[in-house]
Amino acid sequence: TQAEHLIHGICFKTGPPRLIGAELEWLVVDAERPGLRVTPERLRAAHAAARALPLNSRVTVEPGGQLELSSAPATSLTGCVDRLQDDLTAVRAALREQGLVLHGLGRDPRLPYRRLLNSPRYDAMEAYFDRTGPAGRAMMCASASVQVCVDAGYEEPGVLGHGRRWRLAHLLGAVLVAAFANSPAHEGPYAGWRCSRQGIWNDLDSRRTLAPPLEARPRDGWVRQALDTEVMCVRSYEGEAWDVPRGTTFRDWLRAGDEGRALRAPTAEDLDYHLTTLFPP
């Protein structure tokens, strides 16, 4: 019950829908030989050059070396786009000096998949997703996207109420995927797909990437989705590898252990972390 109340209380901060933000993920490729992989040393130098710039956006790096710009919240779409464009211009100039360019493609066709970042989180994610095939490594190391962030909307029903906006966003999902498809595949399991990135996400996990039940109220549906999704990892604070339980939802973890082997009792921080491992549409 405490876990349900915690999730219910922190999701869907409601109010006037006025702020907008965007996260832009880019592949980093060699300007003259875009079909070849860039060495880890050159990728790290590119990331350092981007981080050294006085940008409006926050620079982060995805496991495969993809570079991400996360805008500050803006009060208008124009303001958001303009600031991101300024930052992109600066980052492109810095990378050009190193013979590198940003490539806006949803899926990296270069093989094999190679993880640049090593951390307990990414080690656990890789182990977890490897149980169901190669899609997890492809998502981590070879995919990129544009993610748009908007306010939930008002609490009360109506055109700008968060319930209607939540449902509409999910109903428009397939339309948005089709409109912005930019990861064509010519061979492999997604041959013929215009958006092979979506194919990768479809193959990731039977629940982790699904939409919550839309017939439920948004908060209730999200609480149910979060607690009934498998735990990806249990963090260790002793410098050891993180545990990757099998078939244990967070609700299971609250009630018992993993296949008869007791896990340590979950904390509120574990629940917060679990929420960061959910990837709904």
C-alpha positions in Angstrom: 0.0 0.0 0.0 2.8 2.4 0.8 4.4 1.7 -2.6 1.1 2.3 -4.4 0.6 5.6 -2.5 4.1 6.7 -3.3 3.8 6.1 -7.1 0.3 7.6 -7.1 1.6 10.7 -5.4 4.5 11.5 -7.7 3.2 10.8 -11.2 1.1 13.3 -13.2 2.0 16.6 -11.7 -1.0 18.5 -13.0 -1.5 22.2 -13.9 -1.7 24.4 -17.0 0.1 22.6 -19.9 2.6 25.4 -20.7 6.1 23.9 -20.7 7.8 21.8 -23.4 11.2 20.2 -23.8 12.9 17.8 -26.1 15.7 15.2 -25.9 17.6 14.7 -29.2 19.8 11.6 -29.5 22.4 11.4 -32.3 24.8 8.9 -33.7 28.4 10.1 -33.9 30.0 9.1 -37.2 33.2 9.8 -39.1 32.7 12.7 -41.6 34.5 10.9 -44.4 33.8 7.3 -43.6 30.3 7.2 -42.1 30.0 3.4 -42.6 32.9 2.7 -40.2 32.8 2.6 -36.5 34.4 5.4 -34.6 37.0 4.3 -32.0 36.1 4.6 -28.3 38.9 7.2 -27.9 37.5 9.5 -30.6 34.0 9.1 -29.2 35.1 10.1 -25.7 37.0 13.1 -27.1 33.8 14.1 -29.0 31.7 13.8 -25.8 34.2 15.9 -23.8 34.3 18.6 -26.5 30.5 18.8 -26.4 30.4 18.9 -22.6 32.9 21.8 -22.6 30.6 24.1 -24.5 28.4 26.7 -22.9 25.1 25.2 -23.9 21.5 25.7 -22.9 21.0 21.9 -23.1 22.4 19.1 -20.9 24.8 16.7 -22.7 24.6 13.1 -21.8 25.9 9.9 -23.5 24.0 6.7 -24.3 25.6 3.3 -23.8 26.7 2.9 -27.4 28.2 6.4 -27.5 25.2 8.2 -28.9 25.2 11.8 -27.9 22.1 13.3 -26.4 21.0 16.9 -25.9 18.3 17.5 -23.4 16.8 21.0 -23.6 15.8 23.1 -20.7 12.0 23.5 -20.3 10.7 26.2 -22.6 7.5 28.1 -22.6 6.9 27.8 -26.3 7.7 25.4 -29.1 9.6 28.1 -31.0 11.8 28.8 -28.0 12.6 25.2 -27.4 13.5 24.6 -31.1 15.6 27.8 -31.3 17.7 27.0 -28.2 18.3 23.4 -29.4 19.3 24.6 -32.8 21.8 27.0 -31.3 23.3 24.2 -29.2 23.3 21.8 -32.2 25.2 24.4 -34.3 27.8 24.7 -31.5 28.2 20.9 -31.0 28.5 20.3 -34.7 31.2 22.9 -35.1 33.2 21.3 -32.2 32.9 17.8 -33.6 33.7 19.0 -37.1 37.1 20.0 -35.8 37.6 16.3 -34.9 36.4 15.0 -38.3 33.1 13.8 -36.8 29.5 14.6 -37.6 26.1 14.0 -35.9 23.9 11.6 -37.8 20.1 11.7 -37.2 19.1 8.1 -37.7 16.9 6.0 -35.5 19.0 2.8 -35.8 22.7 2.5 -36.3 23.3 0.0 -39.2 27.0 -0.5 -38.2 27.8 -3.9 -36.7 28.7 -5.4 -34.3 26.9 -3.6 -31.4 29.5 -2.3 -29.0 28.8 -0.8 -25.6 31.0 2.2 -24.8 29.8 2.8 -21.2 30.5 0.4 -18.4 28.5 0.8 -15.2 26.6 -1.5 -12.8 23.3 -0.3 -14.3 24.3 -1.0 -17.9 25.8 -4.3 -17.0 22.6 -5.4 -15.3 20.5 -4.1 -18.2 22.5 -6.1 -20.7 22.3 -9.2 -18.6 18.5 -8.8 -18.2 17.7 -8.1 -21.9 20.1 -10.8 -23.1 17.6 -13.4 -21.7 15.2 -12.6 -24.5 17.5 -12.0 -27.5 19.6 -9.2 -29.1 17.0 -6.5 -29.1 18.2 -5.1 -25.7 21.8 -4.6 -26.9 20.5 -3.0 -30.1 18.3 -0.6 -28.0 21.2 0.3 -25.7 24.0 0.6 -28.3 22.4 1.2 -31.7 19.2 3.3 -31.4 18.5 7.0 -31.2 15.4 9.1 -31.1 13.6 12.4 -30.5 11.7 12.5 -27.3 9.3 15.3 -26.6 8.3 16.2 -23.0 5.1 18.0 -22.2 3.1 18.9 -19.1 0.4 16.5 -18.0 -2.4 19.0 -18.1 -5.1 20.1 -15.7 -6.5 17.9 -13.0 -10.1 18.3 -13.9 -11.7 16.7 -17.0 -11.8 18.6 -20.3 -9.9 19.3 -23.4 -6.7 20.1 -21.4 -7.3 17.6 -18.6 -4.5 15.1 -18.1 -6.7 12.1 -18.5 -7.7 13.1 -22.0 -4.2 14.1 -23.0 -2.7 10.9 -21.7 -5.1 8.8 -23.7 -4.7 10.9 -26.8 -0.9 10.6 -26.6 -1.2 6.8 -26.6 -3.8 6.7 -29.4 -1.5 8.9 -31.6 1.5 6.7 -30.9 1.3 4.6 -34.1 0.7 7.7 -36.1 3.8 9.4 -34.7 5.9 6.4 -35.3 4.8 6.3 -38.9 5.2 10.0 -39.5 8.7 10.2 -38.1 10.0 6.7 -39.1 13.7 7.1 -39.9 15.4 3.8 -39.4 14.8 1.7 -42.6 16.2 -1.9 -42.5 17.2 -3.7 -45.7 18.2 -7.0 -44.0 18.0 -8.9 -40.8 14.9 -9.4 -38.6 13.4 -6.0 -39.5 14.0 -6.1 -43.3 11.5 -3.9 -45.0 10.6 -1.9 -41.9 10.7 1.9 -42.2 11.1 2.1 -38.5 13.2 -0.8 -37.4 13.8 1.0 -34.1 10.2 0.3 -33.2 10.8 -3.3 -34.1 13.6 -3.4 -31.5 11.3 -1.9 -28.8 8.6 -4.4 -29.7 11.0 -7.2 -29.0 12.5 -5.9 -25.8 10.1 -7.0 -23.0 6.6 -8.3 -22.7 5.5 -5.6 -20.3 8.3 -3.0 -19.7 7.6 -1.2 -23.0 3.8 -1.6 -23.1 1.3 1.2 -22.5 -0.5 1.1 -19.1 -4.1 0.0 -19.2 -5.9 3.0 -20.8 -9.3 2.0 -19.4 -8.0 2.9 -15.9 -7.6 6.3 -14.6 -4.0 7.5 -15.5 -2.6 7.3 -12.0 -4.2 4.0 -11.2 -3.1 2.5 -14.5 0.4 3.6 -14.0 0.6 2.3 -10.4 -0.5 -1.1 -11.6 1.9 -1.1 -14.6 4.9 -0.1 -12.4 4.3 -2.7 -9.7 3.5 -5.5 -12.0 6.6 -5.1 -14.2 9.6 -7.2 -13.5 12.5 -5.8 -11.5 15.4 -5.3 -13.8 18.1 -5.1 -11.2 18.7 -4.9 -7.4 21.4 -2.4 -6.6 24.4 -3.4 -4.5 26.0 -0.8 -2.2 29.1 -2.9 -1.5 30.8 -2.5 -4.9 29.5 -5.9 -6.1 27.7 -6.7 -9.3 24.0 -5.9 -9.1 21.6 -8.8 -8.8 19.4 -9.5 -11.9 16.4 -11.5 -10.6 14.3 -13.5 -12.9 10.6 -13.2 -13.1 10.2 -11.0 -10.0 7.9 -8.0 -10.3 8.2 -5.2 -7.9 5.0 -6.3 -6.2 6.6 -9.8 -5.8 9.7 -8.2 -4.3 7.6 -6.3 -1.8 5.9 -9.5 -0.7 8.6 -12.2 -0.9 11.8 -13.1 -2.7 13.2 -14.4 -5.9 12.5 -18.1 -6.6 12.9 -18.9 -3.0 16.1 -16.9 -2.5 15.3 -13.9 -0.3 16.3 -10.6 -1.7 17.0 -7.7 0.6 13.9 -5.7 1.6 13.1 -3.0 -1.0 13.3 0.6 -0.1 11.6 3.8 -1.4 14.9 4.5 -3.2 14.6 1.1 -4.9 11.1 1.9 -6.1 12.3 5.3 -7.4 15.0 3.5 -9.3 12.6 0.8 -10.6 10.6 3.6 -12.2 13.6 4.7 -14.2 13.8 1.2 -15.8 10.3 1.4 -17.3 10.1 2.4 -20.9 6.4 2.8 -21.9 5.6 4.4 -25.3 
